[in-house]
Amino acid sequence: MVLIHLPVMARDYVRFGLGYMAKRGCRVKVLDVADVLFPMLRHERGHYTQYRDIELEVVQGAWRAEDYERAVKNAWLAVPLVSYGPRSHDLFVGLSRSGTPYLDVRNCPLPVEPAAGVSGGHRTVSAPDIPDGLRPADYVVYAGWKSIEQEFPVGPTTRAIWAHSQDYEAFRSCLQDPAGSLTEAVFLDEFLPSHPDLTALGLRLDIRPQEYYAALRSFLDMVESRLGLRVVVAADPKGEYRAREDWFGGREVVFNATPRLVRQARLVLAHRSTAIGCAVMARKPVLLFTTRYLHRTHHRRYLDGFARALGKRLWYMEDPQSIEWDDVFNVDQEAYARFMRDYVKTEESPDLPLWEIVFNVLARESAQTTGKRVLEVNHEYLVC
């Protein structure tokens, strides 16, 4: 199996089932295409030496469609974890020519308000456009109902696999942790204004980090004063914090533990982080806030989308005195239930590890194609 990805972060080994696939006897190869698709970014790979059960190849130089075709030709499955676009066109041409079955992953839907002049909050069309010379995905992994988006590489022949969001997968893993003392609030930091995803997408925020964090510190001070809760910071997994940890006013910054922090917190503070979904899963109250400047940028559609989806009001951190503090801990249970169905997990999808769900579907289909027998052992389907 070939996984086509940007640099594999430490958390990706679990998130994308690399260890799970290797344990099931699959030869797993990761094709790291970051230097080709995003040469303007610095990519950290110092941790690659710790992975002994998977093969990692860093693609360098000018790869063409035939190079990608050759790389996936003999794989039983390819999983491109990059979006289709001008930068990745040759990649998808090679994938299409190879004939190798491939799986698209669309299990991270976000509530987003429609752009001006566009009706509805999610782009769906009945007949997706398939670019010339390209082949649609054989499978697509969905989370909630809002993850359905008929856009290439999804096509009319693509089979849906209903699973759940990546945050739900992470949240499942911390359910055995202690519930916590509920004396803390957790802030879901997004490493603004310098998040690497913004750079990759060519989006620029015209605000100095010092200005943003000065306002943030004042806001968090107010939260602690008014609510009597200690605020801890959940670090963004893609952020580089070595020069920033003191920007939170001496508050504890915790890495790679967001689901646990949310589950143990009394309150979740956030702008538009995808990890807000963890607060919904844990039925934790959320205080949504932003700055007036950010609310005028491309962030607006997501800020307003989360506020609408959660039934919450969005506050400005320049004006904390206007916050209705008595309402902070209220949870709209109906909105949370709807959020779960739309963005996290449908009621029909199995409550199993994500990649176990995927492989069970693939095993059953393989058995139907080859005529072999399927044996179920501890919820896992084996073709024999």
N, C-alpha and C positions, 0 to 999 in steps of 0.2 A: 504494500500500500504506500502511496506517495501523498504526503501532506504538503501543499504549496502555501507558504506562509512568509510573513515578515519575520524579523528575528524572534526566535522562540524564547519567551520570557519564562522565568521559573514557574509561574503559575500555569502556563500553557501546557506543561507536561501533563497536568491533571485535567485542566479545562477541556482539552481536545483529545483526551483519552489515549495519549501516546503509550503510557505504561500499561493501560488496560489492553490495548491492541496487541502489544508485545507479549503480554501474559497469555493471550488467547492464541499464541502461535503465529501471529502475523509478523512478517518482516516489515518494519516501519522505516520509511525514509522521509526526511523532511528536506524539502527544497527551499532554501532561504533565498528569496528573490528581492530582498529589501534594497540591496545596492543597485539593482537594475531599475526598480520602479521608483525608488525615492533616494537618489544619490545625494540630495541636498541635506539629508539628515545623518546624524551620527548614530551608529547602531552598535549596541553593547552585546558582545558575544563571549565575554570572559567565562561565563558559567557553562559553556557548551561541553567542556571536558568532563562534567559530572554525569552525563548521560551515556550509559554503557549499553543499553538495550535497544537503542535506536541509532540510525545512521543520519548524519547531518551533512548536507552539501550546501555551501555558500556559493550562489551563482554570481559570477563576476564577468565583466566584459559585456559585449553587445550580443545577447542571445536573440536568436530569431525563432520563428515558429517551428522550424525543423528541429531546433535544439530542444525545445520543450516537448515536442512529439517524441523524440528519442528518449527523453528522461522518464516519460510515463508509459511508454509503449507496452511494456511487459507487466505492468502493475495490474492487480485485480480490481483496484479502486483508487481513484484520485480524489482528493478533497482540497479544492482551491479556496483558501481563506482570504482571498483578495477579491475586491469588486471588479466587475467588468468596466472598462473604460479605455480611453486612448492609450494610457500607459500599459495596460495589461492586454491589449488586443492580440498581440502576437502569442501571448501565453494561451489564450483561449482558442486561437486558431490551431496551435499545436495540439492542444488537448482534444479539440474536435476531430482532427485528422487521425489521432492515435487510435480511436475506437474504444479506448479504455472507459469503462463506466465511471461517471463522476458524480459527486454529491455536493450540493450547495447547502450552506448553513445559514439559515435566516431566523435565528432564535433570539435576537436582541432587539425586538421592536421597541420604539419609544413613543410616548404620547407627544404629538407635534401638531400645532395649529396650522391650518392651511396657509399657504402664501397668499398674498394679496391677489384677488381676482380668481382664486382657485377654490372650487367648492369641495367640501369634504375634507377630512383630516388624513386620508391615507390614499395613495395612488393605486388604483386597481383598474385594470382594463381586461376585457373579455378575451381579446386576442393579442397576446404579447408579441412584440416585434422581435423576430430572430434575425440578427445581422447576417448578411450573405456569407456563406462559407463556414458558419458556426453551427454547432450542435448543442441543443439545450441539455441541461443536467438530467441525469437519469433519476436522481432522488433529490429531495429538498427536506431539510429538517426545520420544522416550525415549532414555535412556543405557543403563545396565545393566539386568539383569532386575528388580532391586528398584525400578526407577522405575515399573513398572506399578502403577497405583493407580486402580481403577475408581471414581472420584469426580468429580462434576460439576466442570468442563464436559466431561469425558470421558464418552461414552455408547456405546451398542451400535453406532451407525453411524459412530463416529469411526475414521479410518484411522490406523494407527501408522506413524511414520517412525523407523526405528532409526538413531541417530547416536551421540553420545557426550556426556560431561559437559562443562560449561563449563571446568572445570579442565584437562581433556584438550586442549581447543581451545587454551588458553593455553600448555600444556606443549609442544604441537607446534611453537609459534612460536619456542621457545628451543632447539630441538635442535641448531642450528648454533652456539650459543655455546660457548666453551671449557669444558671439564669442570671446571676449578677445581683448587685445590691440596689440597682435602680437609683443610684445617686449621681449618675453621670449623664451628660448629654454628649452625643458624638457629632462632630462636624465632618461631612463628607467633602474633603478638599478635592478640587479639580485641577490643581496646579496651573491656575490662571496667573498671568495672561499668556503663558509660554508653553501650553500643553503641546507635545509633539504632533498630535493629530491635527491641530489647527495649522501648524506649519505644513504638514503633508497636504492638506486640503487648500492651501493658499489663503487661509483666513487669518487676518491680522486684527488684534485688539489694540486700539490706540490708547493704552493706559499703562503707566509705569508700575511694575510690581510693588515698589515701595508705597505708592499711593493706595493701591488696592489693599495691601496687607495692613496698612495703618488703619484704614476704615474697618477692615475685618476685625482687628484686635479690639477696637472700641466697641464693635457690635457684640463680640463674644463676652467682653467685660460686662456689658449690660445684661446679657442673658444670664450670666452667673450671678449677678447682683439681684436681679428680679426673681429668679426661679430657685436660687440656692443650689444649683447643680454645678458640678465641676465639668468643664468642657474638655474632652480629649479629641484629637484630630486623627481621622482615618486617612492615611496618605494615599494619594492616587498611585496606582501601580505603575504608571508610566512616567511619573515625576522624578526629577533629579533634585533631591532635597539637601544635599550636602552643604549648600550655601544658604538654605532657607529655614532650617529648623527653628532659628531664633525669631523668625518673622511672625510666629504665632504667640508671642508674648510669654515665652517660657512654658507653654502648654505641652503636654505629652503628645508626641507624634508617633503613631503606631503603624507599622508596615505589615501588609499581607494578612490582615485580620479583620477586614471590614464586616463580613457577615456576623462574626462573633461579637464585635463591638456593638453592632446594631441590636443584636438579640439581647445584650446585657444592659443596654442603655434605657433611660427613662424617656428620652426625647432625641429625635434625629433632626439635625440642622443641615440644610442643603440648598443649593441653587437648582441644578438640573442634572445631577449625577445619575448615571444608570443604576447605581446602588440604592437609589430610593426604593427600588423594587424589594430590597431586603427588608426595609421598614414595613412595607405592605405585608410581606410574608409573616413577619413577626407581630403584626398588628400594633406597631409602634406609632405614636403621634409624630407628625412631621411639621417643622416650622420652615416654610419656604421663604427665602429672601434673596435679594440681589442688589445691584446698584442701579441707579437711574441710567448710567451710561450703558451697562451691559444689556439693559432692557430695551435699548435702542438699536442693538446690533442683531446679528443673525441668531443670537441666543434667545431672542424674544419668543420665537415660535415654540421652543422647547420649554422655556420658563412658564409661559402661559399654558402650554399643553399639560405639564405636570400639575399645575394649579387646578385646571379644569378636571383632570382625571381623578385627582384626590379629593375634590370638593373643598379645597383650601384657598385662602387668600394669599397673594404674593406681597411681601413687605420689602421696603427699601431699607438697607442697612444704614443709610445716611439719616434716617428718621425713625430710630427705634422707639421714640416716645409715642408714636402713633399705634404701635402694636397693641392689639387687644390681648393682653397677657392671660386673662381668665379663660380665653378660648384656645390657648396653645395646645392643651393636652386632649382636646376633643378629637375623636376619630369618626369619620363618616363610614360606618361599617358597610353600607351599601356600595359606596364608591370604591372601597377597598376590595370588596368581592368582585366588582366589575373589572377593576384593574387586574386582579389575578386572572380572570378569564381572558381578558383582552391582550395582556402583555406578558404573562408569566407561564400559565399552564391551563389547558382546558381540563374539564372534569373527566374527559374520556381518556386522556393520555395516562400510561402506566406510571406509577410512582416508583420508578427504578432509576439507577444511574443513567445519565443521558446516553453514553456510548453503549451501554448494555441494551438500551431500547433500540438504537440504530442497528447494532449487530444482530439482534434477534430478528429484525425485519429482513436484513440482508440474508441471514441464514435460511429463513423460511422461503424466501424467493429463490435462493440458490437451489434449495431442495426441489422446489417445483420445476425448475428449469432442467435439473440433471436427473430427476427421478430418484434421488437418494432419500434416505430416511432422516427425519429430524428427531433428535432426542433432547428433552428438556431436563436440565439438571440445575437446581437452585435458581430458577427463573431464567437461566441462560439456555439458548437454543444451539445445539451442536449438530452439524451435518455429518452423517456417518453412513 
